[in-house]
């Protein structure tokens, strides 16, 4: 299964991924219409891209009362625009904040992996976003465990 692997410490905050995504989704360069976002941590001068992880739980799909979210052939959870009623329940259900509501179309929107060729990964000059084959569906777990062990070492050193 292919997934977007995001490595935050490689991100420079250039926002090329947002521009590429918005162009693929809307055929305009409007980062506000992008379904990948860059979170900036100004005190640390660091950035982290975030988008739908295409999680196995798919709370967005579970919450949708009209079954407007389905799974594409590439494994992406996709919103069927002609079925979506714009109730926003999927945006509330997503624990990652990566389901968006478009006030112009009155529909939900999210990452659809660009049909198997994610524009964000192609546009990223530092490989902070990669579209890779993986057997491990919880790639964030290893990153979080690594970060957690660093903090545990720091806490043990202090106390």
N, CA, C and O atoms as a GROMACS GRO file, in nm:
protein
  636
    1UNK      N    1   0.083  -0.118   0.000
    1UNK     CA    2   0.000   0.000   0.000
    1UNK      C    3   0.088   0.124   0.000
    1UNK      O    4   0.186   0.131   0.074
    2UNK      N    5   0.054   0.221  -0.083
    2UNK     CA    6   0.131   0.346  -0.087
    2UNK      C    7   0.066   0.449   0.003
    2UNK      O    8  -0.056   0.461   0.009
    3UNK      N    9   0.150   0.524   0.073
    3UNK     CA   10   0.104   0.629   0.164
    3UNK      C   11   0.191   0.753   0.148
    3UNK      O   12   0.302   0.747   0.095
    4UNK      N   13   0.139   0.864   0.195
    4UNK     CA   14   0.220   0.985   0.204
    4UNK      C   15   0.300   0.975   0.333
    4UNK      O   16   0.243   0.965   0.442
    5UNK      N   17   0.431   0.978   0.320
    5UNK     CA   18   0.517   0.979   0.439
    5UNK      C   19   0.566   1.123   0.456
    5UNK      O   20   0.629   1.180   0.366
    6UNK      N   21   0.536   1.179   0.571
    6UNK     CA   22   0.573   1.318   0.598
    6UNK      C   23   0.682   1.318   0.705
    6UNK      O   24   0.667   1.260   0.812
    7UNK      N   25   0.792   1.387   0.673
    7UNK     CA   26   0.904   1.400   0.765
    7UNK      C   27   0.918   1.548   0.799
    7UNK      O   28   0.983   1.623   0.725
    8UNK      N   29   0.857   1.591   0.910
    8UNK     CA   30   0.852   1.734   0.941
    8UNK      C   31   0.988   1.804   0.948
    8UNK      O   32   0.998   1.920   0.909
    9UNK      N   33   1.092   1.737   0.998
    9UNK     CA   34   1.220   1.807   1.012
    9UNK      C   35   1.288   1.836   0.878
    9UNK      O   36   1.390   1.904   0.876
   10UNK      N   37   1.234   1.786   0.767
   10UNK     CA   38   1.286   1.819   0.634
   10UNK      C   39   1.214   1.940   0.573
   10UNK      O   40   1.262   1.998   0.475
   11UNK      N   41   1.100   1.978   0.630
   11UNK     CA   42   1.018   2.084   0.572
   11UNK      C   43   1.081   2.222   0.596
   11UNK      O   44   1.121   2.254   0.708
   12UNK      N   45   1.088   2.302   0.490
   12UNK     CA   46   1.143   2.438   0.499
   12UNK      C   47   1.034   2.544   0.503
   12UNK      O   48   1.062   2.662   0.519
   13UNK      N   49   0.908   2.502   0.489
   13UNK     CA   50   0.797   2.597   0.490
   13UNK      C   51   0.779   2.671   0.358
   13UNK      O   52   0.719   2.778   0.356
   14UNK      N   53   0.830   2.617   0.249
   14UNK     CA   54   0.823   2.686   0.119
   14UNK      C   55   0.681   2.691   0.062
   14UNK      O   56   0.652   2.775  -0.023
   15UNK      N   57   0.594   2.602   0.108
   15UNK     CA   58   0.453   2.598   0.068
   15UNK      C   59   0.431   2.555  -0.077
   15UNK      O   60   0.321   2.573  -0.130
   16UNK      N   61   0.531   2.499  -0.140
   16UNK     CA   62   0.513   2.448  -0.277
   16UNK      C   63   0.409   2.336  -0.279
   16UNK      O   64   0.335   2.322  -0.377
   17UNK      N   65   0.402   2.258  -0.173
   17UNK     CA   66   0.303   2.149  -0.166
   17UNK      C   67   0.162   2.206  -0.166
   17UNK      O   68   0.073   2.151  -0.232
   18UNK      N   69   0.140   2.316  -0.092
   18UNK     CA   70   0.007   2.378  -0.088
   18UNK      C   71  -0.032   2.432  -0.226
   18UNK      O   72  -0.147   2.417  -0.268
   19UNK      N   73   0.062   2.494  -0.294
   19UNK     CA   74   0.034   2.547  -0.427
   19UNK      C   75   0.003   2.434  -0.526
   19UNK      O   76  -0.092   2.444  -0.604
   20UNK      N   77   0.084   2.329  -0.523
   20UNK     CA   78   0.062   2.217  -0.615
   20UNK      C   79  -0.072   2.150  -0.586
   20UNK      O   80  -0.145   2.115  -0.679
   21UNK      N   81  -0.103   2.133  -0.460
   21UNK     CA   82  -0.229   2.069  -0.421
   21UNK      C   83  -0.348   2.154  -0.466
   21UNK      O   84  -0.443   2.102  -0.525
   22UNK      N   85  -0.343   2.282  -0.439
   22UNK     CA   86  -0.457   2.367  -0.477
   22UNK      C   87  -0.476   2.368  -0.628
   22UNK      O   88  -0.589   2.373  -0.676
   23UNK      N   89  -0.366   2.364  -0.702
   23UNK     CA   90  -0.379   2.362  -0.848
   23UNK      C   91  -0.443   2.230  -0.894
   23UNK      O   92  -0.529   2.231  -0.983
   24UNK      N   93  -0.402   2.119  -0.835
   24UNK     CA   94  -0.459   1.989  -0.872
   24UNK      C   95  -0.606   1.979  -0.833
   24UNK      O   96  -0.686   1.919  -0.905
   25UNK      N   97  -0.642   2.038  -0.720
   25UNK     CA   98  -0.780   2.028  -0.672
   25UNK      C   99  -0.874   2.127  -0.741
   25UNK      O  100  -0.991   2.096  -0.765
   26UNK      N  101  -0.823   2.248  -0.773
   26UNK     CA  102  -0.912   2.354  -0.822
   26UNK      C  103  -0.868   2.419  -0.953
   26UNK      O  104  -0.940   2.503  -1.007
   27UNK      N  105  -0.753   2.380  -1.004
   27UNK     CA  106  -0.694   2.441  -1.123
   27UNK      C  107  -0.665   2.590  -1.105
   27UNK      O  108  -0.661   2.666  -1.202
   28UNK      N  109  -0.645   2.631  -0.980
   28UNK     CA  110  -0.600   2.766  -0.946
   28UNK      C  111  -0.493   2.755  -0.838
   28UNK      O  112  -0.492   2.659  -0.761
   29UNK      N  113  -0.406   2.853  -0.832
   29UNK     CA  114  -0.304   2.855  -0.727
   29UNK      C  115  -0.361   2.932  -0.609
   29UNK      O  116  -0.337   3.052  -0.595
   30UNK      N  117  -0.434   2.863  -0.523
   30UNK     CA  118  -0.496   2.920  -0.404
   30UNK      C  119  -0.466   2.830  -0.286
   30UNK      O  120  -0.538   2.733  -0.263
   31UNK      N  121  -0.361   2.859  -0.210
   31UNK     CA  122  -0.329   2.774  -0.096
   31UNK      C  123  -0.445   2.754   0.002
   31UNK      O  124  -0.450   2.653   0.072
   32UNK      N  125  -0.536   2.849   0.009
   32UNK     CA  126  -0.651   2.833   0.098
   32UNK      C  127  -0.742   2.719   0.054
   32UNK      O  128  -0.823   2.670   0.133
   33UNK      N  129  -0.731   2.675  -0.071
   33UNK     CA  130  -0.811   2.564  -0.123
   33UNK      C  131  -0.734   2.431  -0.119
   33UNK      O  132  -0.786   2.328  -0.160
   34UNK      N  133  -0.613   2.436  -0.070
   34UNK     CA  134  -0.530   2.316  -0.061
   34UNK      C  135  -0.583   2.224   0.049
   34UNK      O  136  -0.640   2.271   0.148
   35UNK      N  137  -0.563   2.093   0.031
   35UNK     CA  138  -0.601   1.998   0.136
   35UNK      C  139  -0.478   1.943   0.207
   35UNK      O  140  -0.486   1.846   0.282
   36UNK      N  141  -0.363   2.006   0.182
   36UNK     CA  142  -0.244   1.986   0.264
   36UNK      C  143  -0.210   2.124   0.318
   36UNK      O  144  -0.219   2.223   0.246
   37UNK      N  145  -0.171   2.129   0.442
   37UNK     CA  146  -0.141   2.257   0.506
   37UNK      C  147  -0.003   2.250   0.571
   37UNK      O  148   0.045   2.143   0.607
   38UNK      N  149   0.057   2.366   0.584
   38UNK     CA  150   0.185   2.376   0.653
   38UNK      C  151   0.158   2.444   0.787
   38UNK      O  152   0.107   2.556   0.792
   39UNK      N  153   0.194   2.375   0.892
   39UNK     CA  154   0.182   2.432   1.026
   39UNK      C  155   0.318   2.490   1.062
   39UNK      O  156   0.419   2.421   1.053
   40UNK      N  157   0.319   2.616   1.102
   40UNK     CA  158   0.448   2.677   1.137
   40UNK      C  159   0.458   2.690   1.288
   40UNK      O  160   0.362   2.730   1.356
   41UNK      N  161   0.574   2.656   1.339
   41UNK     CA  162   0.603   2.669   1.481
   41UNK      C  163   0.705   2.782   1.493
   41UNK      O  164   0.826   2.758   1.490
   42UNK      N  165   0.655   2.904   1.506
   42UNK     CA  166   0.739   3.022   1.495
   42UNK      C  167   0.846   3.031   1.602
   42UNK      O  168   0.956   3.078   1.574
   43UNK      N  169   0.816   2.988   1.723
   43UNK     CA  170   0.916   2.996   1.828
   43UNK      C  171   1.036   2.904   1.800
   43UNK      O  172   1.146   2.928   1.850
   44UNK      N  173   1.013   2.802   1.721
   44UNK     CA  174   1.119   2.706   1.691
   44UNK      C  175   1.168   2.718   1.547
   44UNK      O  176   1.257   2.643   1.506
   45UNK      N  177   1.111   2.809   1.470
   45UNK     CA  178   1.142   2.826   1.329
   45UNK      C  179   1.140   2.691   1.258
   45UNK      O  180   1.235   2.654   1.188
   46UNK      N  181   1.031   2.618   1.277
   46UNK     CA  182   1.017   2.490   1.209
   46UNK      C  183   0.876   2.478   1.153
   46UNK      O  184   0.785   2.551   1.192
   47UNK      N  185   0.860   2.385   1.061
   47UNK     CA  186   0.735   2.369   0.989
   47UNK      C  187   0.699   2.221   0.982
   47UNK      O  188   0.786   2.134   0.991
   48UNK      N  189   0.570   2.195   0.966
   48UNK     CA  190   0.526   2.056   0.952
   48UNK      C  191   0.407   2.050   0.858
   48UNK      O  192   0.302   2.108   0.887
   49UNK      N  193   0.422   1.980   0.744
   49UNK     CA  194   0.308   1.960   0.657
   49UNK      C  195   0.212   1.862   0.722
   49UNK      O  196   0.254   1.768   0.790
   50UNK      N  197   0.082   1.882   0.700
   50UNK     CA  198  -0.015   1.783   0.747
   50UNK      C  199  -0.130   1.774   0.649
   50UNK      O  200  -0.175   1.873   0.592
   51UNK      N  201  -0.177   1.651   0.632
   51UNK     CA  202  -0.289   1.622   0.543
   51UNK      C  203  -0.351   1.492   0.590
   51UNK      O  204  -0.306   1.432   0.687
   52UNK      N  205  -0.454   1.449   0.522
   52UNK     CA  206  -0.521   1.325   0.558
   52UNK      C  207  -0.422   1.208   0.550
   52UNK      O  208  -0.349   1.192   0.452
   53UNK      N  209  -0.421   1.127   0.656
   53UNK     CA  210  -0.332   1.011   0.659
   53UNK      C  211  -0.398   0.887   0.600
   53UNK      O  212  -0.339   0.779   0.599
   54UNK      N  213  -0.522   0.903   0.551
   54UNK     CA  214  -0.598   0.790   0.496
   54UNK      C  215  -0.603   0.679   0.601
   54UNK      O  216  -0.579   0.562   0.572
   55UNK      N  217  -0.635   0.718   0.724
   55UNK     CA  218  -0.633   0.626   0.837
   55UNK      C  219  -0.730   0.509   0.820
   55UNK      O  220  -0.831   0.519   0.751
   56UNK      N  221  -0.695   0.399   0.884
   56UNK     CA  222  -0.777   0.278   0.876
   56UNK      C  223  -0.913   0.297   0.944
   56UNK      O  224  -1.012   0.239   0.902
   57UNK      N  225  -0.916   0.378   1.050
   57UNK     CA  226  -1.041   0.400   1.124
   57UNK      C  227  -1.144   0.474   1.039
   57UNK      O  228  -1.264   0.445   1.047
   58UNK      N  229  -1.099   0.568   0.960
   58UNK     CA  230  -1.185   0.648   0.870
   58UNK      C  231  -1.309   0.701   0.940
   58UNK      O  232  -1.422   0.674   0.899
   59UNK      N  233  -1.287   0.777   1.046
   59UNK     CA  234  -1.400   0.835   1.120
   59UNK      C  235  -1.486   0.923   1.032
   59UNK      O  236  -1.606   0.936   1.055
   60UNK      N  237  -1.427   0.984   0.931
   60UNK     CA  238  -1.504   1.067   0.838
   60UNK      C  239  -1.609   0.983   0.766
   60UNK      O  240  -1.724   1.025   0.750
   61UNK      N  241  -1.569   0.863   0.724
   61UNK     CA  242  -1.662   0.773   0.654
   61UNK      C  243  -1.773   0.726   0.748
   61UNK      O  244  -1.889   0.719   0.709
   62UNK      N  245  -1.735   0.694   0.870
   62UNK     CA  246  -1.831   0.644   0.969
   62UNK      C  247  -1.935   0.751   1.001
   62UNK      O  248  -2.053   0.721   1.016
   63UNK      N  249  -1.889   0.876   1.011
   63UNK     CA  250  -1.978   0.985   1.052
   63UNK      C  251  -2.071   1.033   0.940
   63UNK      O  252  -2.175   1.092   0.968
   64UNK      N  253  -2.036   1.008   0.816
   64UNK     CA  254  -2.115   1.060   0.704
   64UNK      C  255  -2.252   0.992   0.697
   64UNK      O  256  -2.260   0.871   0.678
   65UNK      N  257  -2.359   1.070   0.712
   65UNK     CA  258  -2.492   1.010   0.714
   65UNK      C  259  -2.545   0.968   0.578
   65UNK      O  260  -2.643   0.895   0.570
   66UNK      N  261  -2.480   1.014   0.470
   66UNK     CA  262  -2.528   0.981   0.335
   66UNK      C  263  -2.428   0.896   0.256
   66UNK      O  264  -2.444   0.877   0.135
   67UNK      N  265  -2.326   0.844   0.326
   67UNK     CA  266  -2.223   0.760   0.264
   67UNK      C  267  -2.158   0.827   0.143
   67UNK      O  268  -2.140   0.766   0.038
   68UNK      N  269  -2.122   0.955   0.162
   68UNK     CA  270  -2.060   1.032   0.054
   68UNK      C  271  -1.908   1.015   0.050
   68UNK      O  272  -1.842   1.074  -0.036
   69UNK      N  273  -1.853   0.937   0.141
   69UNK     CA  274  -1.709   0.913   0.143
   69UNK      C  275  -1.686   0.766   0.115
   69UNK      O  276  -1.744   0.678   0.180
   70UNK      N  277  -1.602   0.740   0.018
   70UNK     CA  278  -1.575   0.603  -0.023
   70UNK      C  279  -1.425   0.586  -0.040
   70UNK      O  280  -1.349   0.682  -0.026
   71UNK      N  281  -1.382   0.465  -0.070
   71UNK     CA  282  -1.239   0.438  -0.087
   71UNK      C  283  -1.209   0.421  -0.235
   71UNK      O  284  -1.272   0.341  -0.304
   72UNK      N  285  -1.110   0.498  -0.284
   72UNK     CA  286  -1.072   0.494  -0.425
   72UNK      C  287  -0.982   0.373  -0.451
   72UNK      O  288  -0.936   0.308  -0.357
   73UNK      N  289  -0.957   0.342  -0.578
   73UNK     CA  290  -0.869   0.230  -0.612
   73UNK      C  291  -0.727   0.245  -0.556
   73UNK      O  292  -0.660   0.144  -0.535
   74UNK      N  293  -0.681   0.368  -0.531
   74UNK     CA  294  -0.546   0.387  -0.475
   74UNK      C  295  -0.547   0.385  -0.322
   74UNK      O  296  -0.443   0.403  -0.260
   75UNK      N  297  -0.664   0.365  -0.262
   75UNK     CA  298  -0.674   0.355  -0.117
   75UNK      C  299  -0.708   0.484  -0.046
   75UNK      O  300  -0.711   0.488   0.077
   76UNK      N  301  -0.734   0.589  -0.121
   76UNK     CA  302  -0.770   0.717  -0.059
   76UNK      C  303  -0.918   0.720  -0.025
   76UNK      O  304  -1.001   0.669  -0.100
   77UNK      N  305  -0.948   0.780   0.088
   77UNK     CA  306  -1.089   0.805   0.120
   77UNK      C  307  -1.126   0.931   0.042
   77UNK      O  308  -1.062   1.035   0.059
   78UNK      N  309  -1.227   0.924  -0.042
   78UNK     CA  310  -1.264   1.037  -0.128
   78UNK      C  311  -1.408   1.077  -0.106
   78UNK      O  312  -1.494   0.994  -0.077
   79UNK      N  313  -1.433   1.207  -0.120
   79UNK     CA  314  -1.567   1.261  -0.105
   79UNK      C  315  -1.636   1.259  -0.241
   79UNK      O  316  -1.583   1.312  -0.339
   80UNK      N  317  -1.753   1.199  -0.247
   80UNK     CA  318  -1.833   1.199  -0.370
   80UNK      C  319  -1.916   1.328  -0.368
   80UNK      O  320  -2.016   1.339  -0.297
   81UNK      N  321  -1.873   1.425  -0.449
   81UNK     CA  322  -1.938   1.557  -0.447
   81UNK      C  323  -2.086   1.553  -0.477
   81UNK      O  324  -2.164   1.628  -0.419
   82UNK      N  325  -2.127   1.465  -0.567
   82UNK     CA  326  -2.268   1.459  -0.604
   82UNK      C  327  -2.354   1.397  -0.493
   82UNK      O  328  -2.477   1.408  -0.497
   83UNK      N  329  -2.292   1.333  -0.394
   83UNK     CA  330  -2.366   1.271  -0.284
   83UNK      C  331  -2.357   1.356  -0.157
   83UNK      O  332  -2.451   1.357  -0.078
   84UNK      N  333  -2.246   1.426  -0.137
   84UNK     CA  334  -2.224   1.506  -0.017
   84UNK      C  335  -2.332   1.613  -0.002
   84UNK      O  336  -2.364   1.684  -0.097
   85UNK      N  337  -2.388   1.623   0.119
   85UNK     CA  338  -2.491   1.723   0.147
   85UNK      C  339  -2.436   1.842   0.224
   85UNK      O  340  -2.510   1.935   0.256
   86UNK      N  341  -2.307   1.841   0.254
   86UNK     CA  342  -2.244   1.954   0.320
   86UNK      C  343  -2.279   1.970   0.468
   86UNK      O  344  -2.279   2.082   0.519
   87UNK      N  345  -2.309   1.861   0.536
   87UNK     CA  346  -2.349   1.869   0.677
   87UNK      C  347  -2.233   1.894   0.772
   87UNK      O  348  -2.256   1.934   0.887
   88UNK      N  349  -2.111   1.872   0.729
   88UNK     CA  350  -1.987   1.894   0.804
   88UNK      C  351  -1.961   1.793   0.915
   88UNK      O  352  -1.868   1.812   0.993
   89UNK      N  353  -2.040   1.686   0.925
   89UNK     CA  354  -2.016   1.587   1.029
   89UNK      C  355  -1.879   1.521   1.014
   89UNK      O  356  -1.815   1.488   1.114
   90UNK      N  357  -1.835   1.502   0.891
   90UNK     CA  358  -1.703   1.441   0.868
   90UNK      C  359  -1.591   1.532   0.919
   90UNK      O  360  -1.490   1.483   0.969
   91UNK      N  361  -1.609   1.663   0.906
   91UNK     CA  362  -1.505   1.756   0.954
   91UNK      C  363  -1.496   1.753   1.106
   91UNK      O  364  -1.389   1.772   1.163
   92UNK      N  365  -1.608   1.730   1.171
   92UNK     CA  366  -1.610   1.720   1.317
   92UNK      C  367  -1.550   1.585   1.361
   92UNK      O  368  -1.478   1.579   1.461
   93UNK      N  369  -1.579   1.480   1.287
   93UNK     CA  370  -1.535   1.346   1.324
   93UNK      C  371  -1.385   1.323   1.305
   93UNK      O  372  -1.326   1.242   1.377
   94UNK      N  373  -1.323   1.392   1.212
   94UNK     CA  374  -1.181   1.369   1.183
   94UNK      C  375  -1.094   1.416   1.300
   94UNK      O  376  -1.092   1.536   1.330
   95UNK      N  377  -1.024   1.324   1.366
   95UNK     CA  378  -0.941   1.364   1.480
   95UNK      C  379  -0.815   1.441   1.440
   95UNK      O  380  -0.748   1.498   1.526
   96UNK      N  381  -0.782   1.442   1.312
   96UNK     CA  382  -0.660   1.508   1.265
   96UNK      C  383  -0.685   1.648   1.207
   96UNK      O  384  -0.590   1.720   1.176
   97UNK      N  385  -0.811   1.685   1.192
   97UNK     CA  386  -0.842   1.816   1.136
   97UNK      C  387  -0.808   1.828   0.990
   97UNK      O  388  -0.773   1.936   0.942
   98UNK      N  389  -0.818   1.718   0.916
   98UNK     CA  390  -0.780   1.720   0.775
   98UNK      C  391  -0.897   1.698   0.680
   98UNK      O  392  -0.877   1.670   0.562
   99UNK      N  393  -1.017   1.711   0.732
   99UNK     CA  394  -1.138   1.716   0.648
   99UNK      C  395  -1.175   1.864   0.643
   99UNK      O  396  -1.184   1.930   0.747
  100UNK      N  397  -1.197   1.914   0.525
  100UNK     CA  398  -1.225   2.056   0.510
  100UNK      C  399  -1.363   2.077   0.448
  100UNK      O  400  -1.418   1.988   0.384
  101UNK      N  401  -1.417   2.196   0.469
  101UNK     CA  402  -1.547   2.233   0.412
  101UNK      C  403  -1.523   2.350   0.319
  101UNK      O  404  -1.463   2.450   0.359
  102UNK      N  405  -1.570   2.340   0.197
  102UNK     CA  406  -1.556   2.447   0.099
  102UNK      C  407  -1.683   2.530   0.099
  102UNK      O  408  -1.788   2.483   0.055
  103UNK      N  409  -1.675   2.654   0.148
  103UNK     CA  410  -1.795   2.738   0.156
  103UNK      C  411  -1.852   2.778   0.019
  103UNK      O  412  -1.967   2.818   0.010
  104UNK      N  413  -1.770   2.767  -0.086
  104UNK     CA  414  -1.820   2.800  -0.220
  104UNK      C  415  -1.905   2.688  -0.279
  104UNK      O  416  -2.007   2.713  -0.342
  105UNK      N  417  -1.861   2.563  -0.257
  105UNK     CA  418  -1.935   2.450  -0.313
  105UNK      C  419  -2.033   2.389  -0.212
  105UNK      O  420  -2.121   2.311  -0.248
  106UNK      N  421  -2.015   2.426  -0.084
  106UNK     CA  422  -2.095   2.370   0.026
  106UNK      C  423  -2.077   2.219   0.035
  106UNK      O  424  -2.172   2.145   0.062
  107UNK      N  425  -1.954   2.174   0.012
  107UNK     CA  426  -1.920   2.032   0.017
  107UNK      C  427  -1.794   2.011   0.100
  107UNK      O  428  -1.713   2.102   0.117
  108UNK      N  429  -1.781   1.890   0.151
  108UNK     CA  430  -1.658   1.852   0.221
  108UNK      C  431  -1.551   1.823   0.117
  108UNK      O  432  -1.581   1.786   0.004
  109UNK      N  433  -1.427   1.839   0.157
  109UNK     CA  434  -1.315   1.809   0.069
  109UNK      C  435  -1.199   1.757   0.152
  109UNK      O  436  -1.184   1.793   0.269
  110UNK      N  437  -1.118   1.673   0.092
  110UNK     CA  438  -1.003   1.615   0.161
  110UNK      C  439  -0.903   1.563   0.059
  110UNK      O  440  -0.929   1.564  -0.062
  111UNK      N  441  -0.789   1.519   0.106
  111UNK     CA  442  -0.687   1.463   0.018
  111UNK      C  443  -0.738   1.337  -0.049
  111UNK      O  444  -0.792   1.247   0.015
  112UNK      N  445  -0.721   1.332  -0.181
  112UNK     CA  446  -0.761   1.214  -0.257
  112UNK      C  447  -0.638   1.147  -0.320
  112UNK      O  448  -0.651   1.064  -0.411
  113UNK      N  449  -0.520   1.185  -0.272
  113UNK     CA  450  -0.392   1.135  -0.323
  113UNK      C  451  -0.375   1.162  -0.472
  113UNK      O  452  -0.297   1.094  -0.540
  114UNK      N  453  -0.448   1.259  -0.523
  114UNK     CA  454  -0.440   1.298  -0.665
  114UNK      C  455  -0.450   1.178  -0.757
  114UNK      O  456  -0.383   1.171  -0.860
  115UNK      N  457  -0.533   1.082  -0.719
  115UNK     CA  458  -0.554   0.965  -0.802
  115UNK      C  459  -0.434   0.872  -0.809
  115UNK      O  460  -0.428   0.786  -0.896
  116UNK      N  461  -0.340   0.887  -0.718
  116UNK     CA  462  -0.223   0.799  -0.716
  116UNK      C  463  -0.093   0.867  -0.751
  116UNK      O  464   0.013   0.804  -0.750
  117UNK      N  465  -0.099   0.996  -0.783
  117UNK     CA  466   0.022   1.074  -0.812
  117UNK      C  467   0.013   1.206  -0.735
  117UNK      O  468  -0.014   1.310  -0.794
  118UNK      N  469   0.036   1.203  -0.604
  118UNK     CA  470   0.018   1.323  -0.522
  118UNK      C  471   0.107   1.439  -0.566
  118UNK      O  472   0.230   1.428  -0.567
  119UNK      N  473   0.043   1.549  -0.601
  119UNK     CA  474   0.116   1.667  -0.647
  119UNK      C  475   0.205   1.724  -0.538
  119UNK      O  476   0.312   1.778  -0.566
  120UNK      N  477   0.161   1.713  -0.412
  120UNK     CA  478   0.241   1.767  -0.301
  120UNK      C  479   0.377   1.697  -0.293
  120UNK      O  480   0.479   1.763  -0.273
  121UNK      N  481   0.378   1.566  -0.308
  121UNK     CA  482   0.504   1.490  -0.302
  121UNK      C  483   0.594   1.525  -0.420
  121UNK      O  484   0.716   1.538  -0.404
  122UNK      N  485   0.535   1.540  -0.538
  122UNK     CA  486   0.614   1.577  -0.656
  122UNK      C  487   0.674   1.717  -0.642
  122UNK      O  488   0.784   1.742  -0.691
  123UNK      N  489   0.602   1.807  -0.576
  123UNK     CA  490   0.646   1.946  -0.566
  123UNK      C  491   0.745   1.971  -0.452
  123UNK      O  492   0.813   2.074  -0.452
  124UNK      N  493   0.754   1.882  -0.357
  124UNK     CA  494   0.838   1.905  -0.239
  124UNK      C  495   0.986   1.894  -0.274
  124UNK      O  496   1.032   1.788  -0.314
  125UNK      N  497   1.061   2.006  -0.260
  125UNK     CA  498   1.203   2.004  -0.300
  125UNK      C  499   1.294   1.934  -0.200
  125UNK      O  500   1.409   1.904  -0.233
  126UNK      N  501   1.246   1.908  -0.077
  126UNK     CA  502   1.332   1.849   0.026
  126UNK      C  503   1.291   1.707   0.064
  126UNK      O  504   1.347   1.648   0.156
  127UNK      N  505   1.194   1.651  -0.008
  127UNK     CA  506   1.141   1.517   0.023
  127UNK      C  507   1.083   1.509   0.163
  127UNK      O  508   1.086   1.403   0.226
  128UNK      N  509   1.029   1.620   0.212
  128UNK     CA  510   0.957   1.616   0.340
  128UNK      C  511   0.826   1.540   0.321
  128UNK      O  512   0.771   1.487   0.417
  129UNK      N  513   0.776   1.536   0.197
  129UNK     CA  514   0.656   1.462   0.164
  129UNK      C  515   0.694   1.362   0.056
  129UNK      O  516   0.741   1.400  -0.052
  130UNK      N  517   0.674   1.235   0.085
  130UNK     CA  518   0.706   1.130  -0.011
  130UNK      C  519   0.587   1.036  -0.022
  130UNK      O  520   0.516   1.011   0.075
  131UNK      N  521   0.565   0.984  -0.142
  131UNK     CA  522   0.460   0.886  -0.165
  131UNK      C  523   0.531   0.753  -0.180
  131UNK      O  524   0.593   0.725  -0.283
  132UNK      N  525   0.522   0.671  -0.076
  132UNK     CA  526   0.603   0.550  -0.071
  132UNK      C  527   0.520   0.425  -0.045
  132UNK      O  528   0.411   0.430   0.013
  133UNK      N  529   0.574   0.315  -0.089
  133UNK     CA  530   0.515   0.184  -0.062
  133UNK      C  531   0.554   0.146   0.080
  133UNK      O  532   0.670   0.161   0.120
  134UNK      N  533   0.458   0.097   0.156
  134UNK     CA  534   0.487   0.058   0.293
  134UNK      C  535   0.397  -0.056   0.336
  134UNK      O  536   0.283  -0.069   0.291
  135UNK      N  537   0.450  -0.138   0.424
  135UNK     CA  538   0.369  -0.242   0.486
  135UNK      C  539   0.316  -0.194   0.619
  135UNK      O  540   0.216  -0.243   0.670
  136UNK      N  541   0.386  -0.096   0.675
  136UNK     CA  542   0.348  -0.041   0.805
  136UNK      C  543   0.247   0.071   0.783
  136UNK      O  544   0.282   0.175   0.726
  137UNK      N  545   0.124   0.051   0.826
  137UNK     CA  546   0.022   0.153   0.804
  137UNK      C  547   0.031   0.265   0.907
  137UNK      O  548  -0.019   0.374   0.883
  138UNK      N  549   0.095   0.238   1.022
  138UNK     CA  550   0.106   0.340   1.126
  138UNK      C  551   0.247   0.396   1.129
  138UNK      O  552   0.318   0.380   1.229
  139UNK      N  553   0.290   0.461   1.021
  139UNK     CA  554   0.424   0.515   1.014
  139UNK      C  555   0.446   0.627   1.115
  139UNK      O  556   0.561   0.652   1.153
  140UNK      N  557   0.341   0.694   1.159
  140UNK     CA  558   0.355   0.801   1.256
  140UNK      C  559   0.397   0.745   1.391
  140UNK      O  560   0.462   0.814   1.470
  141UNK      N  561   0.361   0.621   1.419
  141UNK     CA  562   0.394   0.559   1.546
  141UNK      C  563   0.544   0.558   1.573
  141UNK      O  564   0.587   0.590   1.684
  142UNK      N  565   0.623   0.521   1.474
  142UNK     CA  566   0.768   0.518   1.491
  142UNK      C  567   0.823   0.658   1.515
  142UNK      O  568   0.911   0.677   1.600
  143UNK      N  569   0.772   0.756   1.441
  143UNK     CA  570   0.816   0.895   1.459
  143UNK      C  571   0.781   0.943   1.599
  143UNK      O  572   0.863   1.005   1.666
  144UNK      N  573   0.657   0.915   1.642
  144UNK     CA  574   0.611   0.959   1.774
  144UNK      C  575   0.691   0.889   1.885
  144UNK      O  576   0.726   0.952   1.984
  145UNK      N  577   0.718   0.760   1.867
  145UNK     CA  578   0.795   0.686   1.967
  145UNK      C  579   0.936   0.742   1.978
  145UNK      O  580   0.990   0.755   2.088
  146UNK      N  581   0.996   0.775   1.864
  146UNK     CA  582   1.129   0.834   1.863
  146UNK      C  583   1.130   0.967   1.936
  146UNK      O  584   1.217   0.992   2.019
  147UNK      N  585   1.033   1.053   1.904
  147UNK     CA  586   1.022   1.183   1.970
  147UNK      C  587   0.995   1.166   2.119
  147UNK      O  588   1.050   1.239   2.202
  148UNK      N  589   0.911   1.068   2.154
  148UNK     CA  590   0.876   1.044   2.294
  148UNK      C  591   0.996   0.998   2.375
  148UNK      O  592   1.012   1.039   2.490
  149UNK      N  593   1.081   0.914   2.317
  149UNK     CA  594   1.198   0.865   2.390
  149UNK      C  595   1.297   0.978   2.416
  149UNK      O  596   1.364   0.978   2.520
  150UNK      N  597   1.307   1.074   2.324
  150UNK     CA  598   1.395   1.189   2.346
  150UNK      C  599   1.346   1.269   2.466
  150UNK      O  600   1.426   1.309   2.550
  151UNK      N  601   1.216   1.292   2.474
  151UNK     CA  602   1.160   1.368   2.586
  151UNK      C  603   1.174   1.291   2.716
  151UNK      O  604   1.200   1.351   2.821
  152UNK      N  605   1.157   1.157   2.712
  152UNK     CA  606   1.172   1.078   2.833
  152UNK      C  607   1.315   1.086   2.886
  152UNK      O  608   1.336   1.095   3.006
  153UNK      N  609   1.413   1.082   2.796
  153UNK     CA  610   1.552   1.093   2.836
  153UNK      C  611   1.575   1.229   2.900
  153UNK      O  612   1.642   1.238   3.002
  154UNK      N  613   1.519   1.336   2.841
  154UNK     CA  614   1.536   1.469   2.897
  154UNK      C  615   1.472   1.478   3.035
  154UNK      O  616   1.531   1.537   3.126
  155UNK      N  617   1.354   1.421   3.052
  155UNK     CA  618   1.288   1.424   3.182
  155UNK      C  619   1.365   1.345   3.286
  155UNK      O  620   1.377   1.389   3.401
  156UNK      N  621   1.418   1.229   3.249
  156UNK     CA  622   1.496   1.149   3.343
  156UNK      C  623   1.624   1.220   3.384
  156UNK      O  624   1.667   1.209   3.498
  157UNK      N  625   1.686   1.294   3.292
  157UNK     CA  626   1.807   1.366   3.320
  157UNK      C  627   1.782   1.481   3.419
  157UNK      O  628   1.869   1.515   3.500
  158UNK      N  629   1.661   1.539   3.411
  158UNK     CA  630   1.627   1.651   3.499
  158UNK      C  631   1.589   1.606   3.640
  158UNK      O  632   1.613   1.677   3.737
  159UNK      N  633   1.529   1.487   3.650
  159UNK     CA  634   1.469   1.448   3.778
  159UNK      C  635   1.539   1.342   3.845
  159UNK      O  636   1.499   1.300   3.953
   0.00000   0.00000   0.00000
